Amino acid sequence: ERFGDIGETIETADQDARAISTQATWEMTQDRLALGWGGGSFRYIFPMYQRNYPEIYHYSYREDRGWVGRRIYRYAHNDIVQFIAEYGAVGSGLVLLALLWILFSAFHTFSFSAFFLLVGFAASMSHAFLDFIFNSPAYWMAFLGLLTASSKLLQMEAARKRNRREMP
């Protein structure tokens, strides 16, 4: 009962406020794709693009007064698109390369642990695409710390197995 009709939610997903705010954020991103608008600038720049979408710009529509109230967005509800909007392709590319370097450094030898690390990374990025989990520095630190520690442990395990095979 709390979630309503899931089928209707899926059918009208493109009309959801999160999907519309992602679309407006993507428009914002395209205007400064290379270098972005600057870190933390989303809440100041987004209203210029939000204005083009009355369904996310205003709180509600009343028959007697028309559109009423203005919504304030501090985050895009899509960390990945917001990150690209703020830091551009250059800044986002550098962060992505660093994350992929950490992730793939664990794959010297394939193991189930490495597979689960990859699945966890993919799940985190999928969640970031639908919500704004990485706007908290605590989440970033926990994510990066766990990713780095897991990767290092997998590297150490691979080195231990190699050394064990080389010993007579």
N, CA, C and O of each residue as an XYZ file, in Angstrom:
672
protein
N       0.824     -1.204      0.000
C       0.000      0.000      0.000
C       0.860      1.256      0.000
O       0.502      2.250     -0.632
N       1.999      1.223      0.707
C       2.864      2.403      0.791
C       3.448      2.764     -0.567
O       3.614      3.946     -0.870
N       3.758      1.781     -1.378
C       4.402      2.045     -2.658
C       3.415      2.240     -3.797
O       3.805      2.695     -4.871
N       2.164      1.911     -3.593
C       1.172      2.082     -4.646
C       1.297      1.004     -5.700
O       1.834     -0.075     -5.448
N       0.796      1.310     -6.879
C       0.819      0.367     -7.989
C       2.184      0.434     -8.676
O       2.521      1.437     -9.305
N       2.959     -0.634     -8.551
C       4.310     -0.659     -9.114
C       4.262     -0.604    -10.639
O       5.104      0.051    -11.254
N       3.313     -1.265    -11.246
C       3.180     -1.230    -12.706
C       2.942      0.184    -13.207
O       3.526      0.596    -14.209
N       2.092      0.926    -12.519
C       1.834      2.317    -12.900
C       3.088      3.166    -12.705
O       3.384      4.047    -13.513
N       3.816      2.894    -11.635
C       5.055      3.634    -11.378
C       6.059      3.409    -12.496
O       6.721      4.351    -12.931
N       6.181      2.171    -12.970
C       7.119      1.861    -14.052
C       6.673      2.515    -15.356
O       7.503      3.034    -16.103
N       5.369      2.494    -15.636
C       4.856      3.075    -16.870
C       5.023      4.588    -16.914
O       5.224      5.163    -17.984
N       4.940      5.238    -15.743
C       5.036      6.697    -15.699
C       6.385      7.166    -15.165
O       6.494      8.282    -14.657
N       7.417      6.321    -15.275
C       8.735      6.670    -14.736
C       9.316      7.907    -15.392
O      10.034      8.669    -14.745
N       9.014      8.120    -16.678
C       9.557      9.299    -17.356
C       8.901     10.597    -16.896
O       9.406     11.680    -17.192
N       7.782     10.504    -16.175
C       7.101     11.677    -15.644
C       7.449     11.914    -14.174
O       6.965     12.869    -13.568
N       8.275     11.056    -13.607
C       8.678     11.168    -12.215
C       9.575     12.386    -12.028
O      10.334     12.744    -12.929
N       9.493     13.020    -10.867
C      10.292     14.218    -10.588
C      11.785     13.932    -10.684
O      12.549     14.792    -11.122
N      12.213     12.734    -10.279
C      13.633     12.398    -10.363
C      14.101     12.295    -11.813
O      15.187     12.761    -12.157
N      13.280     11.685    -12.651
C      13.644     11.556    -14.071
C      13.667     12.930    -14.741
O      14.543     13.211    -15.558
N      12.721     13.765    -14.399
C      12.666     15.101    -14.999
C      13.832     15.952    -14.504
O      14.425     16.700    -15.281
N      14.165     15.846    -13.216
C      15.307     16.620    -12.702
C      16.612     16.120    -13.314
O      17.532     16.907    -13.533
N      16.700     14.822    -13.590
C      17.885     14.297    -14.284
C      17.971     14.865    -15.693
O      19.054     15.219    -16.159
N      16.836     14.952    -16.369
C      16.817     15.510    -17.722
C      17.236     16.979    -17.701
O      18.013     17.410    -18.554
N      16.734     17.748    -16.743
C      17.110     19.162    -16.638
C      18.592     19.305    -16.281
O      19.267     20.211    -16.770
N      19.089     18.417    -15.437
C      20.505     18.448    -15.078
C      21.363     18.095    -16.281
O      22.439     18.667    -16.457
N      20.911     17.164    -17.113
C      21.666     16.812    -18.311
C      21.726     17.999    -19.273
O      22.752     18.229    -19.913
N      20.623     18.758    -19.376
C      20.652     19.976    -20.190
C      21.674     20.966    -19.635
O      22.412     21.604    -20.387
N      21.704     21.081    -18.328
C      22.683     21.944    -17.670
C      24.096     21.475    -17.974
O      24.988     22.289    -18.215
N      24.299     20.171    -17.964
C      25.610     19.579    -18.229
C      26.085     19.893    -19.639
O      27.256     20.214    -19.843
N      25.205     19.805    -20.596
C      25.585     19.984    -21.992
C      26.055     21.397    -22.303
O      26.816     21.596    -23.250
N      25.616     22.386    -21.522
C      26.052     23.756    -21.774
C      27.513     23.995    -21.412
O      28.151     24.891    -21.963
N      28.045     23.198    -20.487
C      29.466     23.303    -20.119
C      30.036     21.909    -19.911
O      30.503     21.569    -18.824
N      29.993     21.130    -20.943
C      30.368     19.723    -20.848
C      31.847     19.512    -20.554
O      32.183     18.609    -19.788
N      32.718     20.284    -21.113
C      34.157     20.043    -20.968
C      34.642     20.257    -19.536
O      35.264     19.362    -18.964
N      34.376     21.405    -18.953
C      34.916     21.724    -17.628
C      33.867     21.840    -16.534
O      34.228     21.946    -15.362
N      32.597     21.825    -16.869
C      31.546     21.874    -15.869
C      31.316     23.272    -15.320
O      31.968     24.237    -15.719
N      30.374     23.351    -14.398
C      29.989     24.619    -13.793
C      30.794     24.931    -12.539
O      30.792     26.075    -12.083
N      31.469     23.965    -11.983
C      32.232     24.171    -10.756
C      31.626     23.373     -9.614
O      30.408     23.219     -9.528
N      32.478     22.872     -8.746
C      32.012     22.061     -7.619
C      31.076     22.835     -6.707
O      31.370     23.967     -6.321
N      29.953     22.228     -6.364
C      28.984     22.830     -5.457
C      28.092     23.871     -6.102
O      27.328     24.538     -5.405
N      28.168     24.027     -7.404
C      27.389     25.071     -8.078
C      25.990     24.609     -8.479
O      25.196     25.421     -8.954
N      25.676     23.357     -8.306
C      24.404     22.824     -8.785
C      23.223     23.623     -8.258
O      22.362     24.037     -9.034
N      23.172     23.841     -6.963
C      21.998     24.494     -6.367
C      21.804     25.923     -6.852
O      20.703     26.462     -6.737
N      22.837     26.545     -7.386
C      22.730     27.921     -7.864
C      22.417     27.997     -9.356
O      21.738     28.924     -9.796
N      22.896     27.045    -10.130
C      22.708     27.060    -11.586
C      21.428     26.331    -11.993
O      20.765     26.729    -12.951
N      21.080     25.273    -11.273
C      19.955     24.423    -11.657
C      18.630     25.174    -11.814
O      17.878     24.841    -12.730
N      18.295     26.164    -10.980
C      17.001     26.832    -11.161
C      16.801     27.457    -12.539
O      15.662     27.597    -12.986
N      17.881     27.835    -13.220
C      17.737     28.372    -14.579
C      17.210     27.307    -15.541
O      16.502     27.630    -16.495
N      17.548     26.053    -15.298
C      17.100     24.946    -16.155
C      15.803     24.335    -15.618
O      14.976     23.841    -16.384
N      15.641     24.375    -14.323
C      14.435     23.862    -13.671
C      13.211     24.650    -14.124
O      12.114     24.098    -14.201
N      13.384     25.902    -14.415
C      12.305     26.795    -14.825
C      11.585     26.273    -16.072
O      10.407     26.566    -16.276
N      12.289     25.504    -16.903
C      11.689     24.979    -18.135
C      10.760     23.797    -17.893
O      10.109     23.327    -18.826
N      10.687     23.311    -16.667
C       9.865     22.146    -16.311
C       8.954     22.519    -15.152
O       9.351     22.383    -13.995
N       7.735     22.991    -15.437
C       6.839     23.439    -14.361
C       6.541     22.349    -13.330
O       6.314     22.651    -12.158
N       6.540     21.095    -13.755
C       6.212     20.011    -12.828
C       7.278     19.819    -11.746
O       6.976     19.254    -10.695
N       8.514     20.272    -11.970
C       9.515     20.205    -10.905
C       9.879     21.600    -10.389
O      10.579     21.730     -9.384
N       9.406     22.638    -11.075
C       9.705     23.998    -10.637
C       8.743     24.441     -9.537
O       9.132     25.137     -8.599
N       7.488     24.028     -9.666
C       6.457     24.435     -8.707
C       6.037     23.263     -7.839
O       6.190     22.103     -8.220
N       5.508     23.582     -6.669
C       5.018     22.547     -5.767
C       3.757     21.888     -6.301
O       3.648     20.662     -6.321
N       2.809     22.707     -6.732
C       1.536     22.125     -7.154
C       0.823     23.071     -8.119
O       1.223     24.216     -8.326
N      -0.247     22.538     -8.695
C      -1.079     23.333     -9.598
C      -2.464     23.421     -8.986
O      -3.063     22.407     -8.624
N      -2.972     24.652     -8.872
C      -4.323     24.869     -8.346
C      -5.180     25.486     -9.436
O      -4.729     26.356    -10.181
N      -6.409     25.031     -9.520
C      -7.323     25.520    -10.557
C      -7.530     27.029    -10.466
O      -7.610     27.710    -11.488
N      -7.617     27.548     -9.250
C      -7.929     28.972     -9.087
C      -6.711     29.883     -9.220
O      -6.865     31.055     -9.563
N      -5.480     29.367     -8.953
C      -4.298     30.228     -8.959
C      -3.212     29.778     -9.925
O      -2.234     30.499    -10.121
N      -3.357     28.615    -10.528
C      -2.324     28.103    -11.425
C      -1.201     27.443    -10.628
O      -1.433     26.873     -9.562
N       0.021     27.529    -11.161
C       1.164     26.916    -10.496
C       1.502     27.699     -9.229
O       1.544     28.929     -9.238
N       1.746     26.959     -8.127
C       1.954     27.596     -6.821
C       3.252     27.093     -6.199
O       3.559     25.903     -6.269
N       4.014     28.005     -5.591
C       5.218     27.641     -4.843
C       6.357     27.199     -5.746
O       6.137     26.780     -6.883
N       7.579     27.295     -5.227
C       8.757     26.881     -5.984
C       9.525     25.828     -5.203
O       9.784     25.987     -4.010
N       9.881     24.762     -5.884
C      10.697     23.714     -5.270
C      12.160     24.114     -5.314
O      12.622     24.715     -6.285
N      12.872     23.783     -4.276
C      14.302     24.053     -4.230
C      15.031     22.728     -4.248
O      14.809     21.868     -3.395
N      15.897     22.574     -5.222
C      16.697     21.359     -5.358
C      18.129     21.676     -4.943
O      18.762     22.578     -5.493
N      18.623     20.933     -3.978
C      20.027     21.071     -3.601
C      20.885     20.012     -4.298
O      22.092     20.182     -4.473
N      20.226     18.907     -4.693
C      20.901     17.810     -5.370
C      20.028     17.332     -6.513
O      18.811     17.517     -6.489
N      20.636     16.723     -7.506
C      19.922     16.345     -8.725
C      19.170     15.023     -8.609
O      18.428     14.672     -9.527
N      19.330     14.290     -7.539
C      18.783     12.941     -7.412
C      19.418     11.998     -8.427
O      18.855     10.953     -8.751
N      20.577     12.367     -8.917
C      21.360     11.535     -9.815
C      22.805     12.004     -9.672
O      23.224     12.961    -10.324
N      23.551     11.331     -8.825
C      24.920     11.752     -8.518
C      25.816     11.805     -9.747
O      26.647     12.704     -9.870
N      25.655     10.865    -10.642
C      26.552     10.779    -11.784
C      26.357     11.969    -12.720
O      27.334     12.602    -13.122
N      25.116     12.282    -13.070
C      24.854     13.416    -13.962
C      25.203     14.729    -13.262
O      25.743     15.638    -13.892
N      24.900     14.836    -11.969
C      25.250     16.052    -11.246
C      26.764     16.238    -11.177
O      27.260     17.357    -11.312
N      27.492     15.153    -10.968
C      28.949     15.236    -10.896
C      29.522     15.725    -12.229
O      30.427     16.559    -12.253
N      28.991     15.204    -13.331
C      29.448     15.648    -14.649
C      29.080     17.113    -14.869
O      29.857     17.865    -15.457
N      27.891     17.525    -14.399
C      27.486     18.929    -14.548
C      28.415     19.855    -13.780
O      28.742     20.940    -14.261
N      28.845     19.443    -12.596
C      29.689     20.303    -11.772
C      31.157     20.264    -12.180
O      31.819     21.302    -12.172
N      31.678     19.101    -12.533
C      33.114     18.963    -12.798
C      33.460     18.748    -14.264
O      34.636     18.735    -14.629
N      32.456     18.582    -15.098
C      32.688     18.424    -16.521
C      33.286     17.076    -16.879
O      33.513     16.229    -16.015
N      33.532     16.894    -18.155
C      34.094     15.630    -18.643
C      35.521     15.442    -18.150
O      35.939     14.317    -17.875
N      36.270     16.531    -18.036
C      37.659     16.422    -17.595
C      37.744     15.965    -16.139
O      38.418     14.980    -15.838
N      37.070     16.667    -15.244
C      37.105     16.307    -13.823
C      36.486     14.953    -13.553
O      37.024     14.168    -12.771
N      35.358     14.668    -14.190
C      34.703     13.371    -14.003
C      35.555     12.245    -14.560
O      35.625     11.160    -13.983
N      36.205     12.513    -15.689
C      37.081     11.502    -16.287
C      38.245     11.154    -15.375
O      38.612      9.985    -15.255
N      38.830     12.161    -14.728
C      39.934     11.900    -13.800
C      39.492     11.045    -12.618
O      40.191     10.111    -12.226
N      38.331     11.366    -12.052
C      37.814     10.576    -10.931
C      37.482      9.163    -11.389
O      37.789      8.200    -10.686
N      36.860      9.025    -12.557
C      36.524      7.702    -13.084
C      37.781      6.873    -13.336
O      37.813      5.684    -13.019
N      38.811      7.490    -13.901
C      40.071      6.766    -14.124
C      40.683      6.299    -12.808
O      41.188      5.179    -12.727
N      40.645      7.132    -11.787
C      41.183      6.740    -10.486
C      40.391      5.568     -9.904
O      40.978      4.622     -9.378
N      39.065      5.628     -9.997
C      38.241      4.531     -9.479
C      38.495      3.242    -10.258
O      38.606      2.169     -9.664
N      38.587      3.342    -11.571
C      38.839      2.149    -12.370
C      40.235      1.589    -12.119
O      40.425      0.373    -12.134
N      41.209      2.462    -11.890
C      42.567      1.999    -11.563
C      42.548      1.186    -10.270
O      43.146      0.113    -10.196
N      41.865      1.696     -9.262
C      41.760      0.975     -7.988
C      41.044     -0.350     -8.198
O      41.479     -1.390     -7.704
N      39.950     -0.298     -8.930
C      39.130     -1.495     -9.139
C      39.870     -2.562     -9.931
O      39.891     -3.725     -9.527
N      40.470     -2.191    -11.041
C      41.099     -3.177    -11.907
C      42.475     -3.619    -11.429
O      43.009     -4.614    -11.918
N      43.049     -2.898    -10.490
C      44.320     -3.368     -9.933
C      44.111     -4.632     -9.094
O      45.067     -5.349     -8.799
N      42.882     -4.896     -8.719
C      42.564     -6.098     -7.956
C      42.413     -7.325     -8.844
O      42.319     -8.440     -8.331
N      42.387     -7.151    -10.155
C      42.098     -8.249    -11.066
C      43.339     -8.841    -11.723
O      43.306     -9.174    -12.908
N      44.427     -8.978    -10.978
C      45.604     -9.655    -11.516
C      45.306    -11.122    -11.769
O      45.703    -11.681    -12.791
N      44.618    -11.727    -10.852
C      44.126    -13.091    -11.039
C      42.646    -13.072    -10.684
O      42.242    -12.434     -9.712
N      41.857    -13.758    -11.459
C      40.420    -13.759    -11.216
C      40.099    -14.583     -9.968
O      40.649    -15.664     -9.760
N      39.220    -14.059     -9.166
C      38.713    -14.796     -8.009
C      37.274    -14.363     -7.772
O      36.817    -13.351     -8.303
N      36.572    -15.144     -6.969
C      35.199    -14.775     -6.651
C      35.149    -13.491     -5.839
O      34.198    -12.718     -5.956
N      36.156    -13.261     -5.027
C      36.210    -12.021     -4.249
C      36.305    -10.816     -5.179
O      35.637     -9.806     -4.955
N      37.122    -10.913     -6.208
C      37.245     -9.823     -7.176
C      35.927     -9.620     -7.920
O      35.534     -8.488     -8.202
N      35.253    -10.714     -8.233
C      33.958    -10.621     -8.897
C      32.960     -9.879     -8.010
O      32.218     -9.025     -8.494
N      32.937    -10.201     -6.713
C      32.010     -9.540     -5.803
C      32.382     -8.074     -5.578
O      31.506     -7.240     -5.349
N      33.657     -7.764     -5.642
C      34.079     -6.367     -5.573
C      33.530     -5.600     -6.775
O      33.048     -4.477     -6.631
N      33.604     -6.202     -7.947
C      33.067     -5.584     -9.157
C      31.544     -5.428     -9.067
O      31.006     -4.396     -9.469
N      30.858     -6.427     -8.552
C      29.408     -6.356     -8.398
C      29.034     -5.251     -7.403
O      28.085     -4.502     -7.633
N      29.776     -5.153     -6.306
C      29.524     -4.097     -5.328
C      29.741     -2.714     -5.911
O      28.966     -1.794     -5.648
N      30.797     -2.565     -6.706
C      31.067     -1.290     -7.369
C      29.926     -0.939     -8.320
O      29.449      0.196     -8.328
N      29.492     -1.906     -9.118
C      28.392     -1.669    -10.062
C      27.098     -1.321     -9.325
O      26.343     -0.456     -9.769
N      26.844     -1.987     -8.212
C      25.636     -1.685     -7.434
C      25.691     -0.266     -6.870
O      24.685      0.443     -6.874
N      26.856      0.145     -6.389
C      27.006      1.507     -5.856
C      26.794      2.554     -6.939
O      26.130      3.565     -6.707
N      27.351      2.319     -8.116
C      27.184      3.273     -9.205
C      25.736      3.302     -9.700
O      25.230      4.361    -10.073
N      25.075      2.155     -9.705
C      23.661      2.112    -10.093
C      22.822      2.895     -9.101
O      21.916      3.631     -9.493
N      23.117      2.741     -7.821
C      22.389      3.483     -6.800
C      22.648      4.980     -6.947
O      21.733      5.785     -6.777
N      23.876      5.356     -7.257
C      24.210      6.772     -7.435
C      23.489      7.363     -8.641
O      23.218      8.563     -8.674
N      23.178      6.534     -9.624
C      22.460      7.019    -10.801
C      21.010      7.336    -10.473
O      20.392      8.163    -11.143
N      20.458      6.686     -9.447
C      19.053      6.880     -9.097
C      18.851      7.715     -7.853
O      17.714      8.051     -7.520
N      19.904      8.056     -7.165
C      19.776      8.792     -5.904
C      21.030      9.630     -5.712
O      21.909      9.637     -6.573
N      21.120     10.326     -4.606
C      22.268     11.183     -4.378
C      23.027     10.745     -3.129
O      23.120     11.492     -2.155
N      23.569      9.529     -3.168
C      24.272      8.984     -2.007
C      25.662      9.572     -1.829
O      26.157      9.637     -0.704
N      26.300      9.999     -2.904
C      27.677     10.462     -2.805
C      27.805     11.959     -2.522
O      28.906     12.503     -2.611
N      26.723     12.625     -2.188
C      26.825     14.025     -1.802
C      27.260     14.183     -0.356
O      27.504     15.298      0.107
N      27.354     13.095      0.342
C      27.856     13.105      1.708
C      29.332     12.706      1.693
O      29.669     11.631      1.196
N      30.212     13.546      2.225
C      31.636     13.187      2.268
C      31.900     11.895      3.041
O      32.860     11.182      2.746
N      31.063     11.592      4.019
C      31.231     10.350      4.781
C      31.023      9.133      3.890
O      31.750      8.147      4.011
N      30.047      9.189      3.004
C      29.818      8.079      2.076
C      30.983      7.933      1.105
O      31.417      6.819      0.814
N      31.493      9.068      0.599
C      32.642      9.018     -0.307
C      33.836      8.375      0.378
O      34.496      7.507     -0.194
N      34.111      8.803      1.608
C      35.265      8.259      2.334
C      35.084      6.764      2.593
O      36.018      5.982      2.415
N      33.885      6.370      3.012
C      33.632      4.949      3.255
C      33.749      4.152      1.956
O      34.361      3.084      1.939
N      33.176      4.656      0.884
C      33.224      3.978     -0.410
C      34.663      3.825     -0.888
O      35.087      2.726     -1.247
N      35.410      4.916     -0.893
C      36.793      4.863     -1.364
C      37.676      4.025     -0.450
O      38.540      3.284     -0.920
N      37.457      4.145      0.860
C      38.248      3.353      1.803
C      38.011      1.864      1.639
O      38.958      1.078      1.604
N      36.741      1.473      1.537
C      36.428      0.052      1.363
C      36.888     -0.460     -0.005
O      37.379     -1.584     -0.112
N      36.734      0.350     -1.037
C      37.181     -0.064     -2.365
C      38.693     -0.251     -2.395
O      39.187     -1.243     -2.931
N      39.423      0.692     -1.825
C      40.880      0.610     -1.803
C      41.361     -0.552     -0.937
O      42.244     -1.307     -1.345
N      40.784     -0.697      0.254
C      41.196     -1.785      1.148
C      40.895     -3.152      0.534
O      41.723     -4.060      0.604
N      39.717     -3.299     -0.064
C      39.364     -4.571     -0.703
C      40.297     -4.876     -1.859
O      40.739     -6.013     -2.026
N      40.597     -3.862     -2.657
C      41.505     -4.047     -3.783
C      42.895     -4.453     -3.294
O      43.513     -5.361     -3.850
N      43.378     -3.784     -2.262
C      44.706     -4.106     -1.717
C      44.733     -5.520     -1.142
O      45.708     -6.248     -1.330
N      43.673     -5.910     -0.446
C      43.613     -7.272      0.094
C      43.633     -8.316     -1.020
O      44.288     -9.351     -0.894
N      42.916     -8.044     -2.110
C      42.928     -8.981     -3.237
C      44.308     -9.046     -3.882
O      44.741    -10.119     -4.300
N      45.005     -7.910     -3.969
C      46.366     -7.916     -4.505
C      47.300     -8.725     -3.607
O      48.127     -9.493     -4.097
N      47.166     -8.551     -2.303
C      48.012     -9.290     -1.356
C      47.727    -10.788     -1.430
O      48.647    -11.603     -1.360
N      46.470    -11.145     -1.569
C      46.092    -12.558     -1.677
C      46.670    -13.170     -2.948
O      47.159    -14.300     -2.925
N      46.617    -12.431     -4.061
C      47.177    -12.927     -5.322
C      48.693    -13.096     -5.199
O      49.250    -14.076     -5.695
N      49.359    -12.150     -4.545
C      50.813    -12.242     -4.361
C      51.164    -13.429     -3.460
O      52.146    -14.129     -3.709
N      50.371    -13.653     -2.428
C      50.612    -14.796     -1.525
C      50.473    -16.107     -2.269
O      51.275    -17.018     -2.067
N      49.466    -16.222     -3.129
C      49.278    -17.448     -3.909
C      50.418    -17.651     -4.894
O      50.875    -18.778     -5.085
N      50.886    -16.570     -5.526
C      52.019    -16.668     -6.450
C      53.277    -17.135     -5.716
O      53.999    -18.004     -6.204
N      53.531    -16.564     -4.560
C      54.723    -16.933     -3.790
C      54.653    -18.374     -3.323
O      55.671    -19.065     -3.284
N      53.471    -18.830     -2.972
C      53.309    -20.202     -2.516
C      53.593    -21.184     -3.640
O      54.172    -22.245     -3.407
N      53.183    -20.833     -4.878
C      53.429    -21.691     -6.027
C      54.919    -21.706     -6.401
O      55.418    -22.723     -6.884
N      55.628    -20.606     -6.187
C      57.045    -20.525     -6.559
C      57.969    -21.198     -5.555
O      59.108    -21.529     -5.883
N      57.487    -21.402     -4.338
C      58.346    -22.033     -3.317
C      58.499    -23.515     -3.613
O      57.533    -24.171     -4.003
N      59.726    -24.064     -3.431
C      59.941    -25.499     -3.716
C      59.312    -26.402     -2.682
O      59.410    -27.625     -2.789
